[in-house]
Amino acid sequence: MNKLKQKFESAMKSTAMSAQQIYKHKSFNLSKTQEDPEWDEPCREFMKIHQEVLDLIEQVKKFQSIVNDLCGNMVKIGGIFSENVNESDPESTKRIASAYDQIMKSCSEESLETATTRINDEILALLNQKLEEMKPLLEAIETRKKAKMDYDHYYFKLEQLRGKSNSDPNKNQNKFQECQTTLTAITDRLIDKFIEYETARPTFLAYEFQTLRSVQKDFFAALAQSMAKFKSTRPQEGMPTEPLVAPFSMSADFVSSMGASTAAPRKGPRARREEESDEEASSGSFRRPTPGAAAENAFSRGSGARKNPFANRASNAPAPVDIDEPAPAPRKPKGVYAVVLYDFPGEDEDELPLREGQKVRVTRQHESGWWTGELNGEIGMFPANYVKLL
């Protein structure tokens, strides 16, 4: 009894259990279960698809929140700018503040309204509908868990009875067959649904991804177009229209006066040596002496001087040879390669058209689901679920 109690308490701590599960753990000491790989893998992939839908909804709502905050701050900035204008300020400043305030309000209201409408109608509505379609499958998965628990219970119960000589294993056979039939029916129906979702997975969220990207591009393009209307770079009355440049004569006189009035800096030994070497170089001939010249060099210095191989043979001195260095090896292109699973038209300028069976080099993988790649010298973006990494 103590061991049974310990197993029950450990099971209670590890996971939340229903009343039916608690009863069976108490009564039958159910601690074994059968593995079912034919069910586990399709169910795991379906739950990943469900999580992708939830992640995309969270991403869309996050972008919507950022857009709302951005437009709200723009309106606040425009209001603060217009409120801080005083009556004593020039008319040009008042016009600039008023125009800026109006532009901030108009671009925030129009752009925000359009983006919000498209997000709610074209993205969130479809994603919520897909969640509703998945909800019965999630409930059926929970129902199958209970059916699997009943099946495991009677399966191992019959195994225990078969091992005892004075027991009748056929007593629970009907109950076991009933649980087996129920479990098989639920499993087959769910696996068929899982296969349908897995088949449609590459394009399951493609429209929502493209629509979200289109909303983002249109919003910021409209915002930039509205902001381009605001220009305050024209010179006001009384301001110079050209840069102030002093005449050359005045600049030269100023530089000469500065040089005359400024004391010459003290030069140290190193500066004097450099100055002397510069003077010698400037006073000498442009042509440098040949190795066979009479000047003292490394070959004729000292009593044990070596013979200069080029002495008195300046005309026969070997000509310098240009050493051709081998060209560096071409850089290997960065990135990984992927094979295209489905055709992608790539209608926008920054999108990369793809055809099924092509091999594209992926240069950037982004968590938004849009990757950057290169194909035949063209660079662009494409949905990640249209390709498969090699």
C-alpha positions as CSV (number, residue, x, y, z in Angstrom):
1,M,0.0,0.0,0.0
2,N,2.8,2.4,0.7
3,K,4.4,1.8,-2.7
4,L,1.0,2.4,-4.4
5,K,0.5,5.6,-2.4
6,Q,3.9,6.9,-3.4
7,K,3.2,6.2,-7.1
8,F,-0.1,7.9,-6.9
9,E,1.4,11.0,-5.2
10,S,4.3,11.2,-7.7
11,A,1.8,11.0,-10.6
12,M,-0.3,13.7,-9.0
13,K,2.8,16.0,-8.7
14,S,4.0,15.4,-12.3
15,T,0.7,16.3,-14.1
16,A,-2.8,17.5,-13.6
17,M,-5.2,14.5,-13.6
18,S,-9.0,14.2,-14.0
19,A,-11.2,12.5,-11.5
20,Q,-11.4,9.4,-13.7
21,Q,-7.6,9.2,-13.9
22,I,-7.3,9.5,-10.1
23,Y,-9.8,6.8,-9.6
24,K,-8.0,4.4,-11.9
25,H,-4.6,5.2,-10.3
26,K,-6.0,4.4,-6.9
27,S,-7.9,1.3,-7.9
28,F,-5.8,-0.4,-10.5
29,N,-2.3,1.0,-10.1
30,L,-2.1,2.0,-13.7
31,S,1.6,2.9,-14.4
32,K,2.1,1.3,-17.8
33,T,1.2,2.6,-21.2
34,Q,1.7,1.5,-24.8
35,E,3.7,3.6,-27.2
36,D,1.9,4.4,-30.5
37,P,4.4,6.0,-33.0
38,E,1.8,5.9,-35.8
39,W,-0.3,8.4,-33.7
40,D,2.4,10.4,-31.9
41,E,4.2,11.8,-35.0
42,P,1.0,13.1,-36.9
43,C,-0.4,14.5,-33.7
44,R,2.9,16.3,-32.9
45,E,3.0,17.9,-36.4
46,F,-0.6,19.0,-36.1
47,M,0.1,20.7,-32.8
48,K,3.0,22.5,-34.5
49,I,0.6,23.8,-37.2
50,H,-1.8,25.0,-34.5
51,Q,1.1,26.8,-32.7
52,E,2.1,28.5,-36.0
53,V,-1.4,29.9,-36.2
54,L,-1.2,31.2,-32.6
55,D,2.3,32.7,-33.2
56,L,1.1,34.5,-36.4
57,I,-1.9,35.9,-34.5
58,E,0.4,37.2,-31.8
59,Q,2.7,38.7,-34.4
60,V,-0.2,40.5,-36.1
61,K,-1.5,41.9,-32.8
62,K,2.0,43.1,-31.9
63,F,2.3,45.0,-35.1
64,Q,-1.1,46.4,-34.6
65,S,-0.2,47.6,-31.2
66,I,3.1,49.2,-32.5
67,V,1.2,51.0,-35.2
68,N,-1.4,52.4,-32.7
69,D,1.4,53.6,-30.4
70,L,3.3,55.2,-33.4
71,C,0.3,57.1,-34.7
72,G,-0.7,58.2,-31.1
73,N,2.8,59.6,-30.5
74,M,2.8,61.4,-33.9
75,V,-0.5,63.2,-32.9
76,K,1.0,64.1,-29.5
77,I,4.1,65.5,-31.1
78,G,2.1,67.6,-33.5
79,G,-0.1,68.9,-30.6
80,I,2.9,69.8,-28.5
81,F,4.5,71.6,-31.5
82,S,1.4,73.7,-32.1
83,E,0.8,74.4,-28.4
84,N,4.3,75.8,-27.8
85,V,4.0,78.4,-30.5
86,N,3.6,81.9,-28.9
87,E,1.9,85.0,-30.3
88,S,5.2,86.8,-30.6
89,D,6.6,84.1,-32.9
90,P,6.9,84.9,-36.6
91,E,4.1,83.9,-39.0
92,S,6.3,81.4,-40.7
93,T,6.8,79.5,-37.5
94,K,3.0,79.5,-36.9
95,R,2.4,78.2,-40.4
96,I,4.9,75.4,-40.0
97,A,3.5,74.3,-36.6
98,S,-0.1,74.3,-38.0
99,A,0.9,72.4,-41.1
100,Y,2.9,69.9,-39.1
101,D,0.0,69.3,-36.7
102,Q,-2.5,68.8,-39.6
103,I,-0.1,66.4,-41.4
104,M,0.4,64.3,-38.3
105,K,-3.3,64.0,-37.7
106,S,-4.2,63.2,-41.3
107,C,-1.5,60.7,-41.9
108,S,-2.0,58.9,-38.6
109,E,-5.8,58.7,-39.0
110,E,-5.9,57.6,-42.7
111,S,-2.9,55.2,-42.5
112,L,-4.0,53.8,-39.2
113,E,-7.6,53.3,-40.3
114,T,-6.6,51.5,-43.5
115,A,-4.1,49.2,-41.8
116,T,-6.5,48.4,-38.9
117,T,-9.3,47.5,-41.3
118,R,-7.2,45.2,-43.4
119,I,-5.6,43.5,-40.3
120,N,-9.0,42.8,-38.8
121,D,-10.8,41.8,-42.0
122,E,-8.2,40.1,-44.1
123,I,-5.9,38.5,-41.5
124,L,-7.3,38.1,-38.0
125,A,-10.7,37.0,-39.2
126,L,-9.2,34.2,-41.3
127,L,-6.8,33.1,-38.5
128,N,-9.6,33.0,-35.9
129,Q,-11.7,31.0,-38.4
130,K,-8.9,28.4,-38.7
131,L,-8.6,28.2,-35.0
132,E,-12.3,27.4,-34.8
133,E,-11.9,24.7,-37.4
134,M,-9.1,23.2,-35.3
135,K,-11.0,23.3,-32.0
136,P,-13.1,20.1,-32.6
137,L,-9.8,18.3,-33.4
138,L,-8.3,19.5,-30.1
139,E,-11.3,18.3,-28.2
140,A,-11.1,14.9,-30.1
141,I,-7.5,14.6,-29.0
142,E,-8.5,15.0,-25.4
143,T,-11.3,12.4,-25.9
144,R,-8.7,10.0,-27.4
145,K,-6.5,10.4,-24.3
146,K,-9.3,9.1,-22.2
147,A,-10.0,6.2,-24.6
148,K,-6.3,5.4,-24.7
149,M,-6.3,5.3,-20.9
150,D,-9.2,2.9,-20.8
151,Y,-7.6,0.7,-23.4
152,D,-4.3,0.5,-21.6
153,H,-6.0,-0.3,-18.4
154,Y,-7.9,-3.3,-19.7
155,Y,-5.0,-4.4,-21.8
156,F,-2.6,-4.7,-18.9
157,K,-5.4,-6.1,-16.7
158,L,-5.8,-9.0,-19.1
159,E,-2.0,-9.5,-19.2
160,Q,-2.0,-9.8,-15.4
161,L,-5.0,-12.3,-15.5
162,R,-3.3,-14.4,-18.1
163,G,-0.3,-14.8,-15.9
164,K,-2.4,-16.2,-13.0
165,S,-3.4,-19.8,-13.0
166,N,-6.7,-19.5,-11.0
167,S,-8.1,-16.5,-12.9
168,D,-10.3,-16.2,-16.0
169,P,-8.9,-13.7,-18.6
170,N,-12.1,-13.8,-20.6
171,K,-14.0,-12.0,-17.9
172,N,-12.8,-8.5,-19.1
173,Q,-12.4,-9.4,-22.8
174,N,-15.6,-7.8,-23.9
175,K,-14.7,-4.5,-22.2
176,F,-11.3,-4.6,-23.7
177,Q,-12.6,-5.1,-27.2
178,E,-15.1,-2.2,-26.7
179,C,-12.3,0.1,-25.6
180,Q,-10.1,-1.0,-28.5
181,T,-12.9,-0.3,-31.1
182,T,-13.5,3.2,-29.7
183,L,-9.8,4.0,-29.7
184,T,-9.3,2.7,-33.2
185,A,-12.2,4.7,-34.6
186,I,-11.1,8.0,-33.0
187,T,-7.4,7.5,-34.0
188,D,-8.2,6.7,-37.6
189,R,-10.5,9.7,-38.0
190,L,-7.9,12.1,-36.4
191,I,-5.0,10.8,-38.4
192,D,-6.9,11.4,-41.6
193,K,-7.5,15.0,-40.6
194,F,-3.8,15.4,-39.5
195,I,-2.7,14.2,-43.0
196,E,-5.0,16.8,-44.6
197,Y,-3.4,19.6,-42.6
198,E,0.1,18.3,-43.2
199,T,-0.5,18.2,-47.0
200,A,-1.8,21.8,-46.9
201,R,0.9,23.1,-44.6
202,P,3.1,24.8,-47.2
203,T,0.2,27.1,-48.2
204,F,-1.8,27.0,-45.0
205,L,-0.7,30.4,-43.8
206,A,0.7,31.8,-47.1
207,Y,-2.1,34.3,-47.7
208,E,-2.1,35.7,-44.2
209,F,1.7,36.1,-44.3
210,Q,1.5,37.9,-47.7
211,T,-1.3,40.1,-46.5
212,L,0.5,41.1,-43.4
213,R,3.6,42.1,-45.4
214,S,1.4,44.0,-47.8
215,V,-0.2,45.9,-44.9
216,Q,3.2,46.8,-43.5
217,K,4.5,48.0,-46.8
218,D,1.4,50.1,-47.6
219,F,1.3,51.6,-44.2
220,F,4.8,52.9,-44.1
221,A,4.6,54.0,-47.8
222,A,1.5,56.1,-47.0
223,L,3.2,57.5,-43.9
224,A,6.3,58.5,-45.9
225,Q,4.2,60.0,-48.6
226,S,2.3,62.1,-46.1
227,M,5.4,63.2,-44.4
228,A,6.9,64.3,-47.7
229,K,4.3,67.0,-47.9
230,F,6.0,68.8,-45.0
231,K,8.9,70.9,-46.2
232,S,10.4,73.7,-44.1
233,T,13.8,74.1,-45.9
234,R,13.0,77.2,-47.8
235,P,14.9,80.3,-46.6
236,Q,12.9,82.9,-44.7
237,E,12.9,86.6,-45.4
238,G,16.2,88.3,-44.5
239,M,18.1,85.0,-44.5
240,P,21.0,84.4,-46.9
241,T,20.2,82.1,-49.9
242,E,23.9,81.2,-50.5
243,P,26.6,80.0,-48.2
244,L,28.8,82.7,-46.6
245,V,32.3,82.5,-48.2
246,A,35.1,85.0,-47.5
247,P,36.9,86.4,-50.6
248,F,40.3,84.8,-51.4
249,S,42.3,88.0,-50.8
250,M,40.9,88.4,-47.3
251,S,41.6,84.7,-46.6
252,A,45.2,85.0,-47.8
253,D,45.8,88.1,-45.8
254,F,44.4,86.5,-42.7
255,V,46.5,83.3,-43.1
256,S,49.7,85.4,-43.7
257,S,49.0,87.6,-40.6
258,M,48.4,84.5,-38.5
259,G,51.7,83.0,-39.7
260,A,53.6,86.2,-39.0
261,S,52.2,86.7,-35.5
262,T,52.6,83.1,-34.4
263,A,56.0,82.1,-33.0
264,A,57.8,79.3,-34.8
265,P,57.6,76.1,-32.7
266,R,60.7,74.6,-31.2
267,K,62.0,71.6,-33.1
268,G,63.5,68.6,-31.4
269,P,66.4,66.4,-32.7
270,R,64.0,64.1,-34.6
271,A,62.2,66.9,-36.3
272,R,65.6,68.5,-37.3
273,R,66.8,65.1,-38.8
274,E,63.6,64.7,-40.8
275,E,63.9,68.3,-42.1
276,E,67.5,67.8,-43.1
277,S,66.6,64.5,-44.9
278,D,63.8,66.3,-46.8
279,E,66.2,69.1,-47.9
280,E,68.8,66.5,-49.1
281,A,66.1,64.6,-51.0
282,S,64.8,67.8,-52.6
283,S,68.2,69.1,-53.6
284,G,69.4,65.8,-55.1
285,S,68.8,64.6,-58.7
286,F,65.6,62.9,-59.6
287,R,67.5,59.9,-60.8
288,R,68.8,57.7,-58.0
289,P,72.4,56.4,-58.2
290,T,72.8,52.9,-59.6
291,P,74.3,50.1,-57.4
292,G,77.6,50.5,-59.4
293,A,78.1,54.1,-58.4
294,A,81.2,55.3,-56.6
295,A,79.3,56.1,-53.4
296,E,80.2,54.0,-50.5
297,N,77.8,51.1,-50.0
298,A,77.5,47.8,-48.2
299,F,79.8,46.0,-50.7
300,S,82.7,48.5,-50.4
301,R,82.6,49.3,-46.7
302,G,85.5,48.2,-44.5
303,S,88.7,46.2,-45.1
304,G,86.8,42.9,-45.6
305,A,84.4,44.4,-48.1
306,R,82.7,42.0,-50.5
307,K,82.8,42.5,-54.2
308,N,79.8,44.3,-55.7
309,P,78.4,42.0,-58.4
310,F,76.9,45.1,-60.2
311,A,80.0,47.3,-60.0
312,N,80.8,49.2,-63.2
313,R,78.0,47.4,-64.9
314,A,75.2,49.8,-64.5
315,S,74.0,49.3,-68.0
316,N,73.9,45.5,-67.6
317,A,72.0,45.5,-64.3
318,P,69.1,43.2,-64.3
319,A,65.8,44.9,-65.0
320,P,63.2,44.6,-62.2
321,V,60.8,41.8,-62.7
322,D,57.1,42.0,-61.9
323,I,56.1,39.0,-59.9
324,D,52.6,37.9,-60.9
325,E,50.9,37.0,-57.7
326,P,48.2,34.3,-58.2
327,A,44.7,35.7,-58.0
328,P,42.9,35.0,-54.8
329,A,40.4,32.1,-54.9
330,P,36.8,33.3,-55.4
331,R,34.8,33.6,-52.3
332,K,32.3,30.9,-51.7
333,P,28.8,32.2,-51.6
334,K,27.4,32.4,-48.1
335,G,24.1,30.8,-47.2
336,V,22.4,27.4,-47.5
337,Y,20.6,25.9,-50.4
338,A,16.9,24.9,-50.5
339,V,14.7,23.2,-53.1
340,V,11.5,24.9,-54.2
341,L,8.4,22.9,-53.4
342,Y,5.7,25.2,-54.9
343,D,5.6,27.9,-57.6
344,F,5.8,31.5,-56.2
345,P,5.0,34.3,-58.6
346,G,6.9,37.1,-56.8
347,E,4.8,39.9,-58.1
348,D,6.4,42.7,-55.9
349,E,9.7,44.2,-56.8
350,D,11.5,42.9,-53.7
351,E,10.1,39.3,-54.1
352,L,12.0,36.5,-55.8
353,P,10.0,34.4,-58.4
354,L,10.4,30.7,-57.8
355,R,9.5,27.6,-59.8
356,E,9.0,24.1,-58.5
357,G,12.1,22.1,-58.5
358,Q,14.6,25.0,-58.6
359,K,17.4,25.3,-56.1
360,V,17.7,28.7,-54.4
361,R,20.4,29.9,-52.1
362,V,19.0,31.1,-48.8
363,T,21.0,34.1,-47.5
364,R,18.8,35.1,-44.5
365,Q,16.2,33.2,-42.5
366,H,13.8,35.5,-40.6
367,E,11.4,34.5,-37.9
368,S,8.6,36.3,-39.8
369,G,8.4,33.5,-42.3
370,W,9.9,35.5,-45.2
371,W,13.4,34.5,-46.2
372,T,15.9,36.2,-48.5
373,G,17.6,34.3,-51.2
374,E,19.5,34.4,-54.5
375,L,18.6,32.7,-57.8
376,N,20.3,33.3,-61.1
377,G,21.9,36.5,-59.9
378,E,18.6,37.9,-58.6
379,I,18.0,38.6,-54.9
380,G,14.6,38.8,-53.3
381,M,12.2,37.5,-50.6
382,F,10.0,34.5,-50.6
383,P,7.8,32.5,-48.1
384,A,9.8,30.0,-46.1
385,N,7.1,27.3,-46.4
386,Y,7.5,27.3,-50.2
387,V,11.0,25.7,-49.9
388,K,12.8,22.9,-48.1
389,L,16.3,23.2,-46.9
390,L,18.8,20.8,-48.3
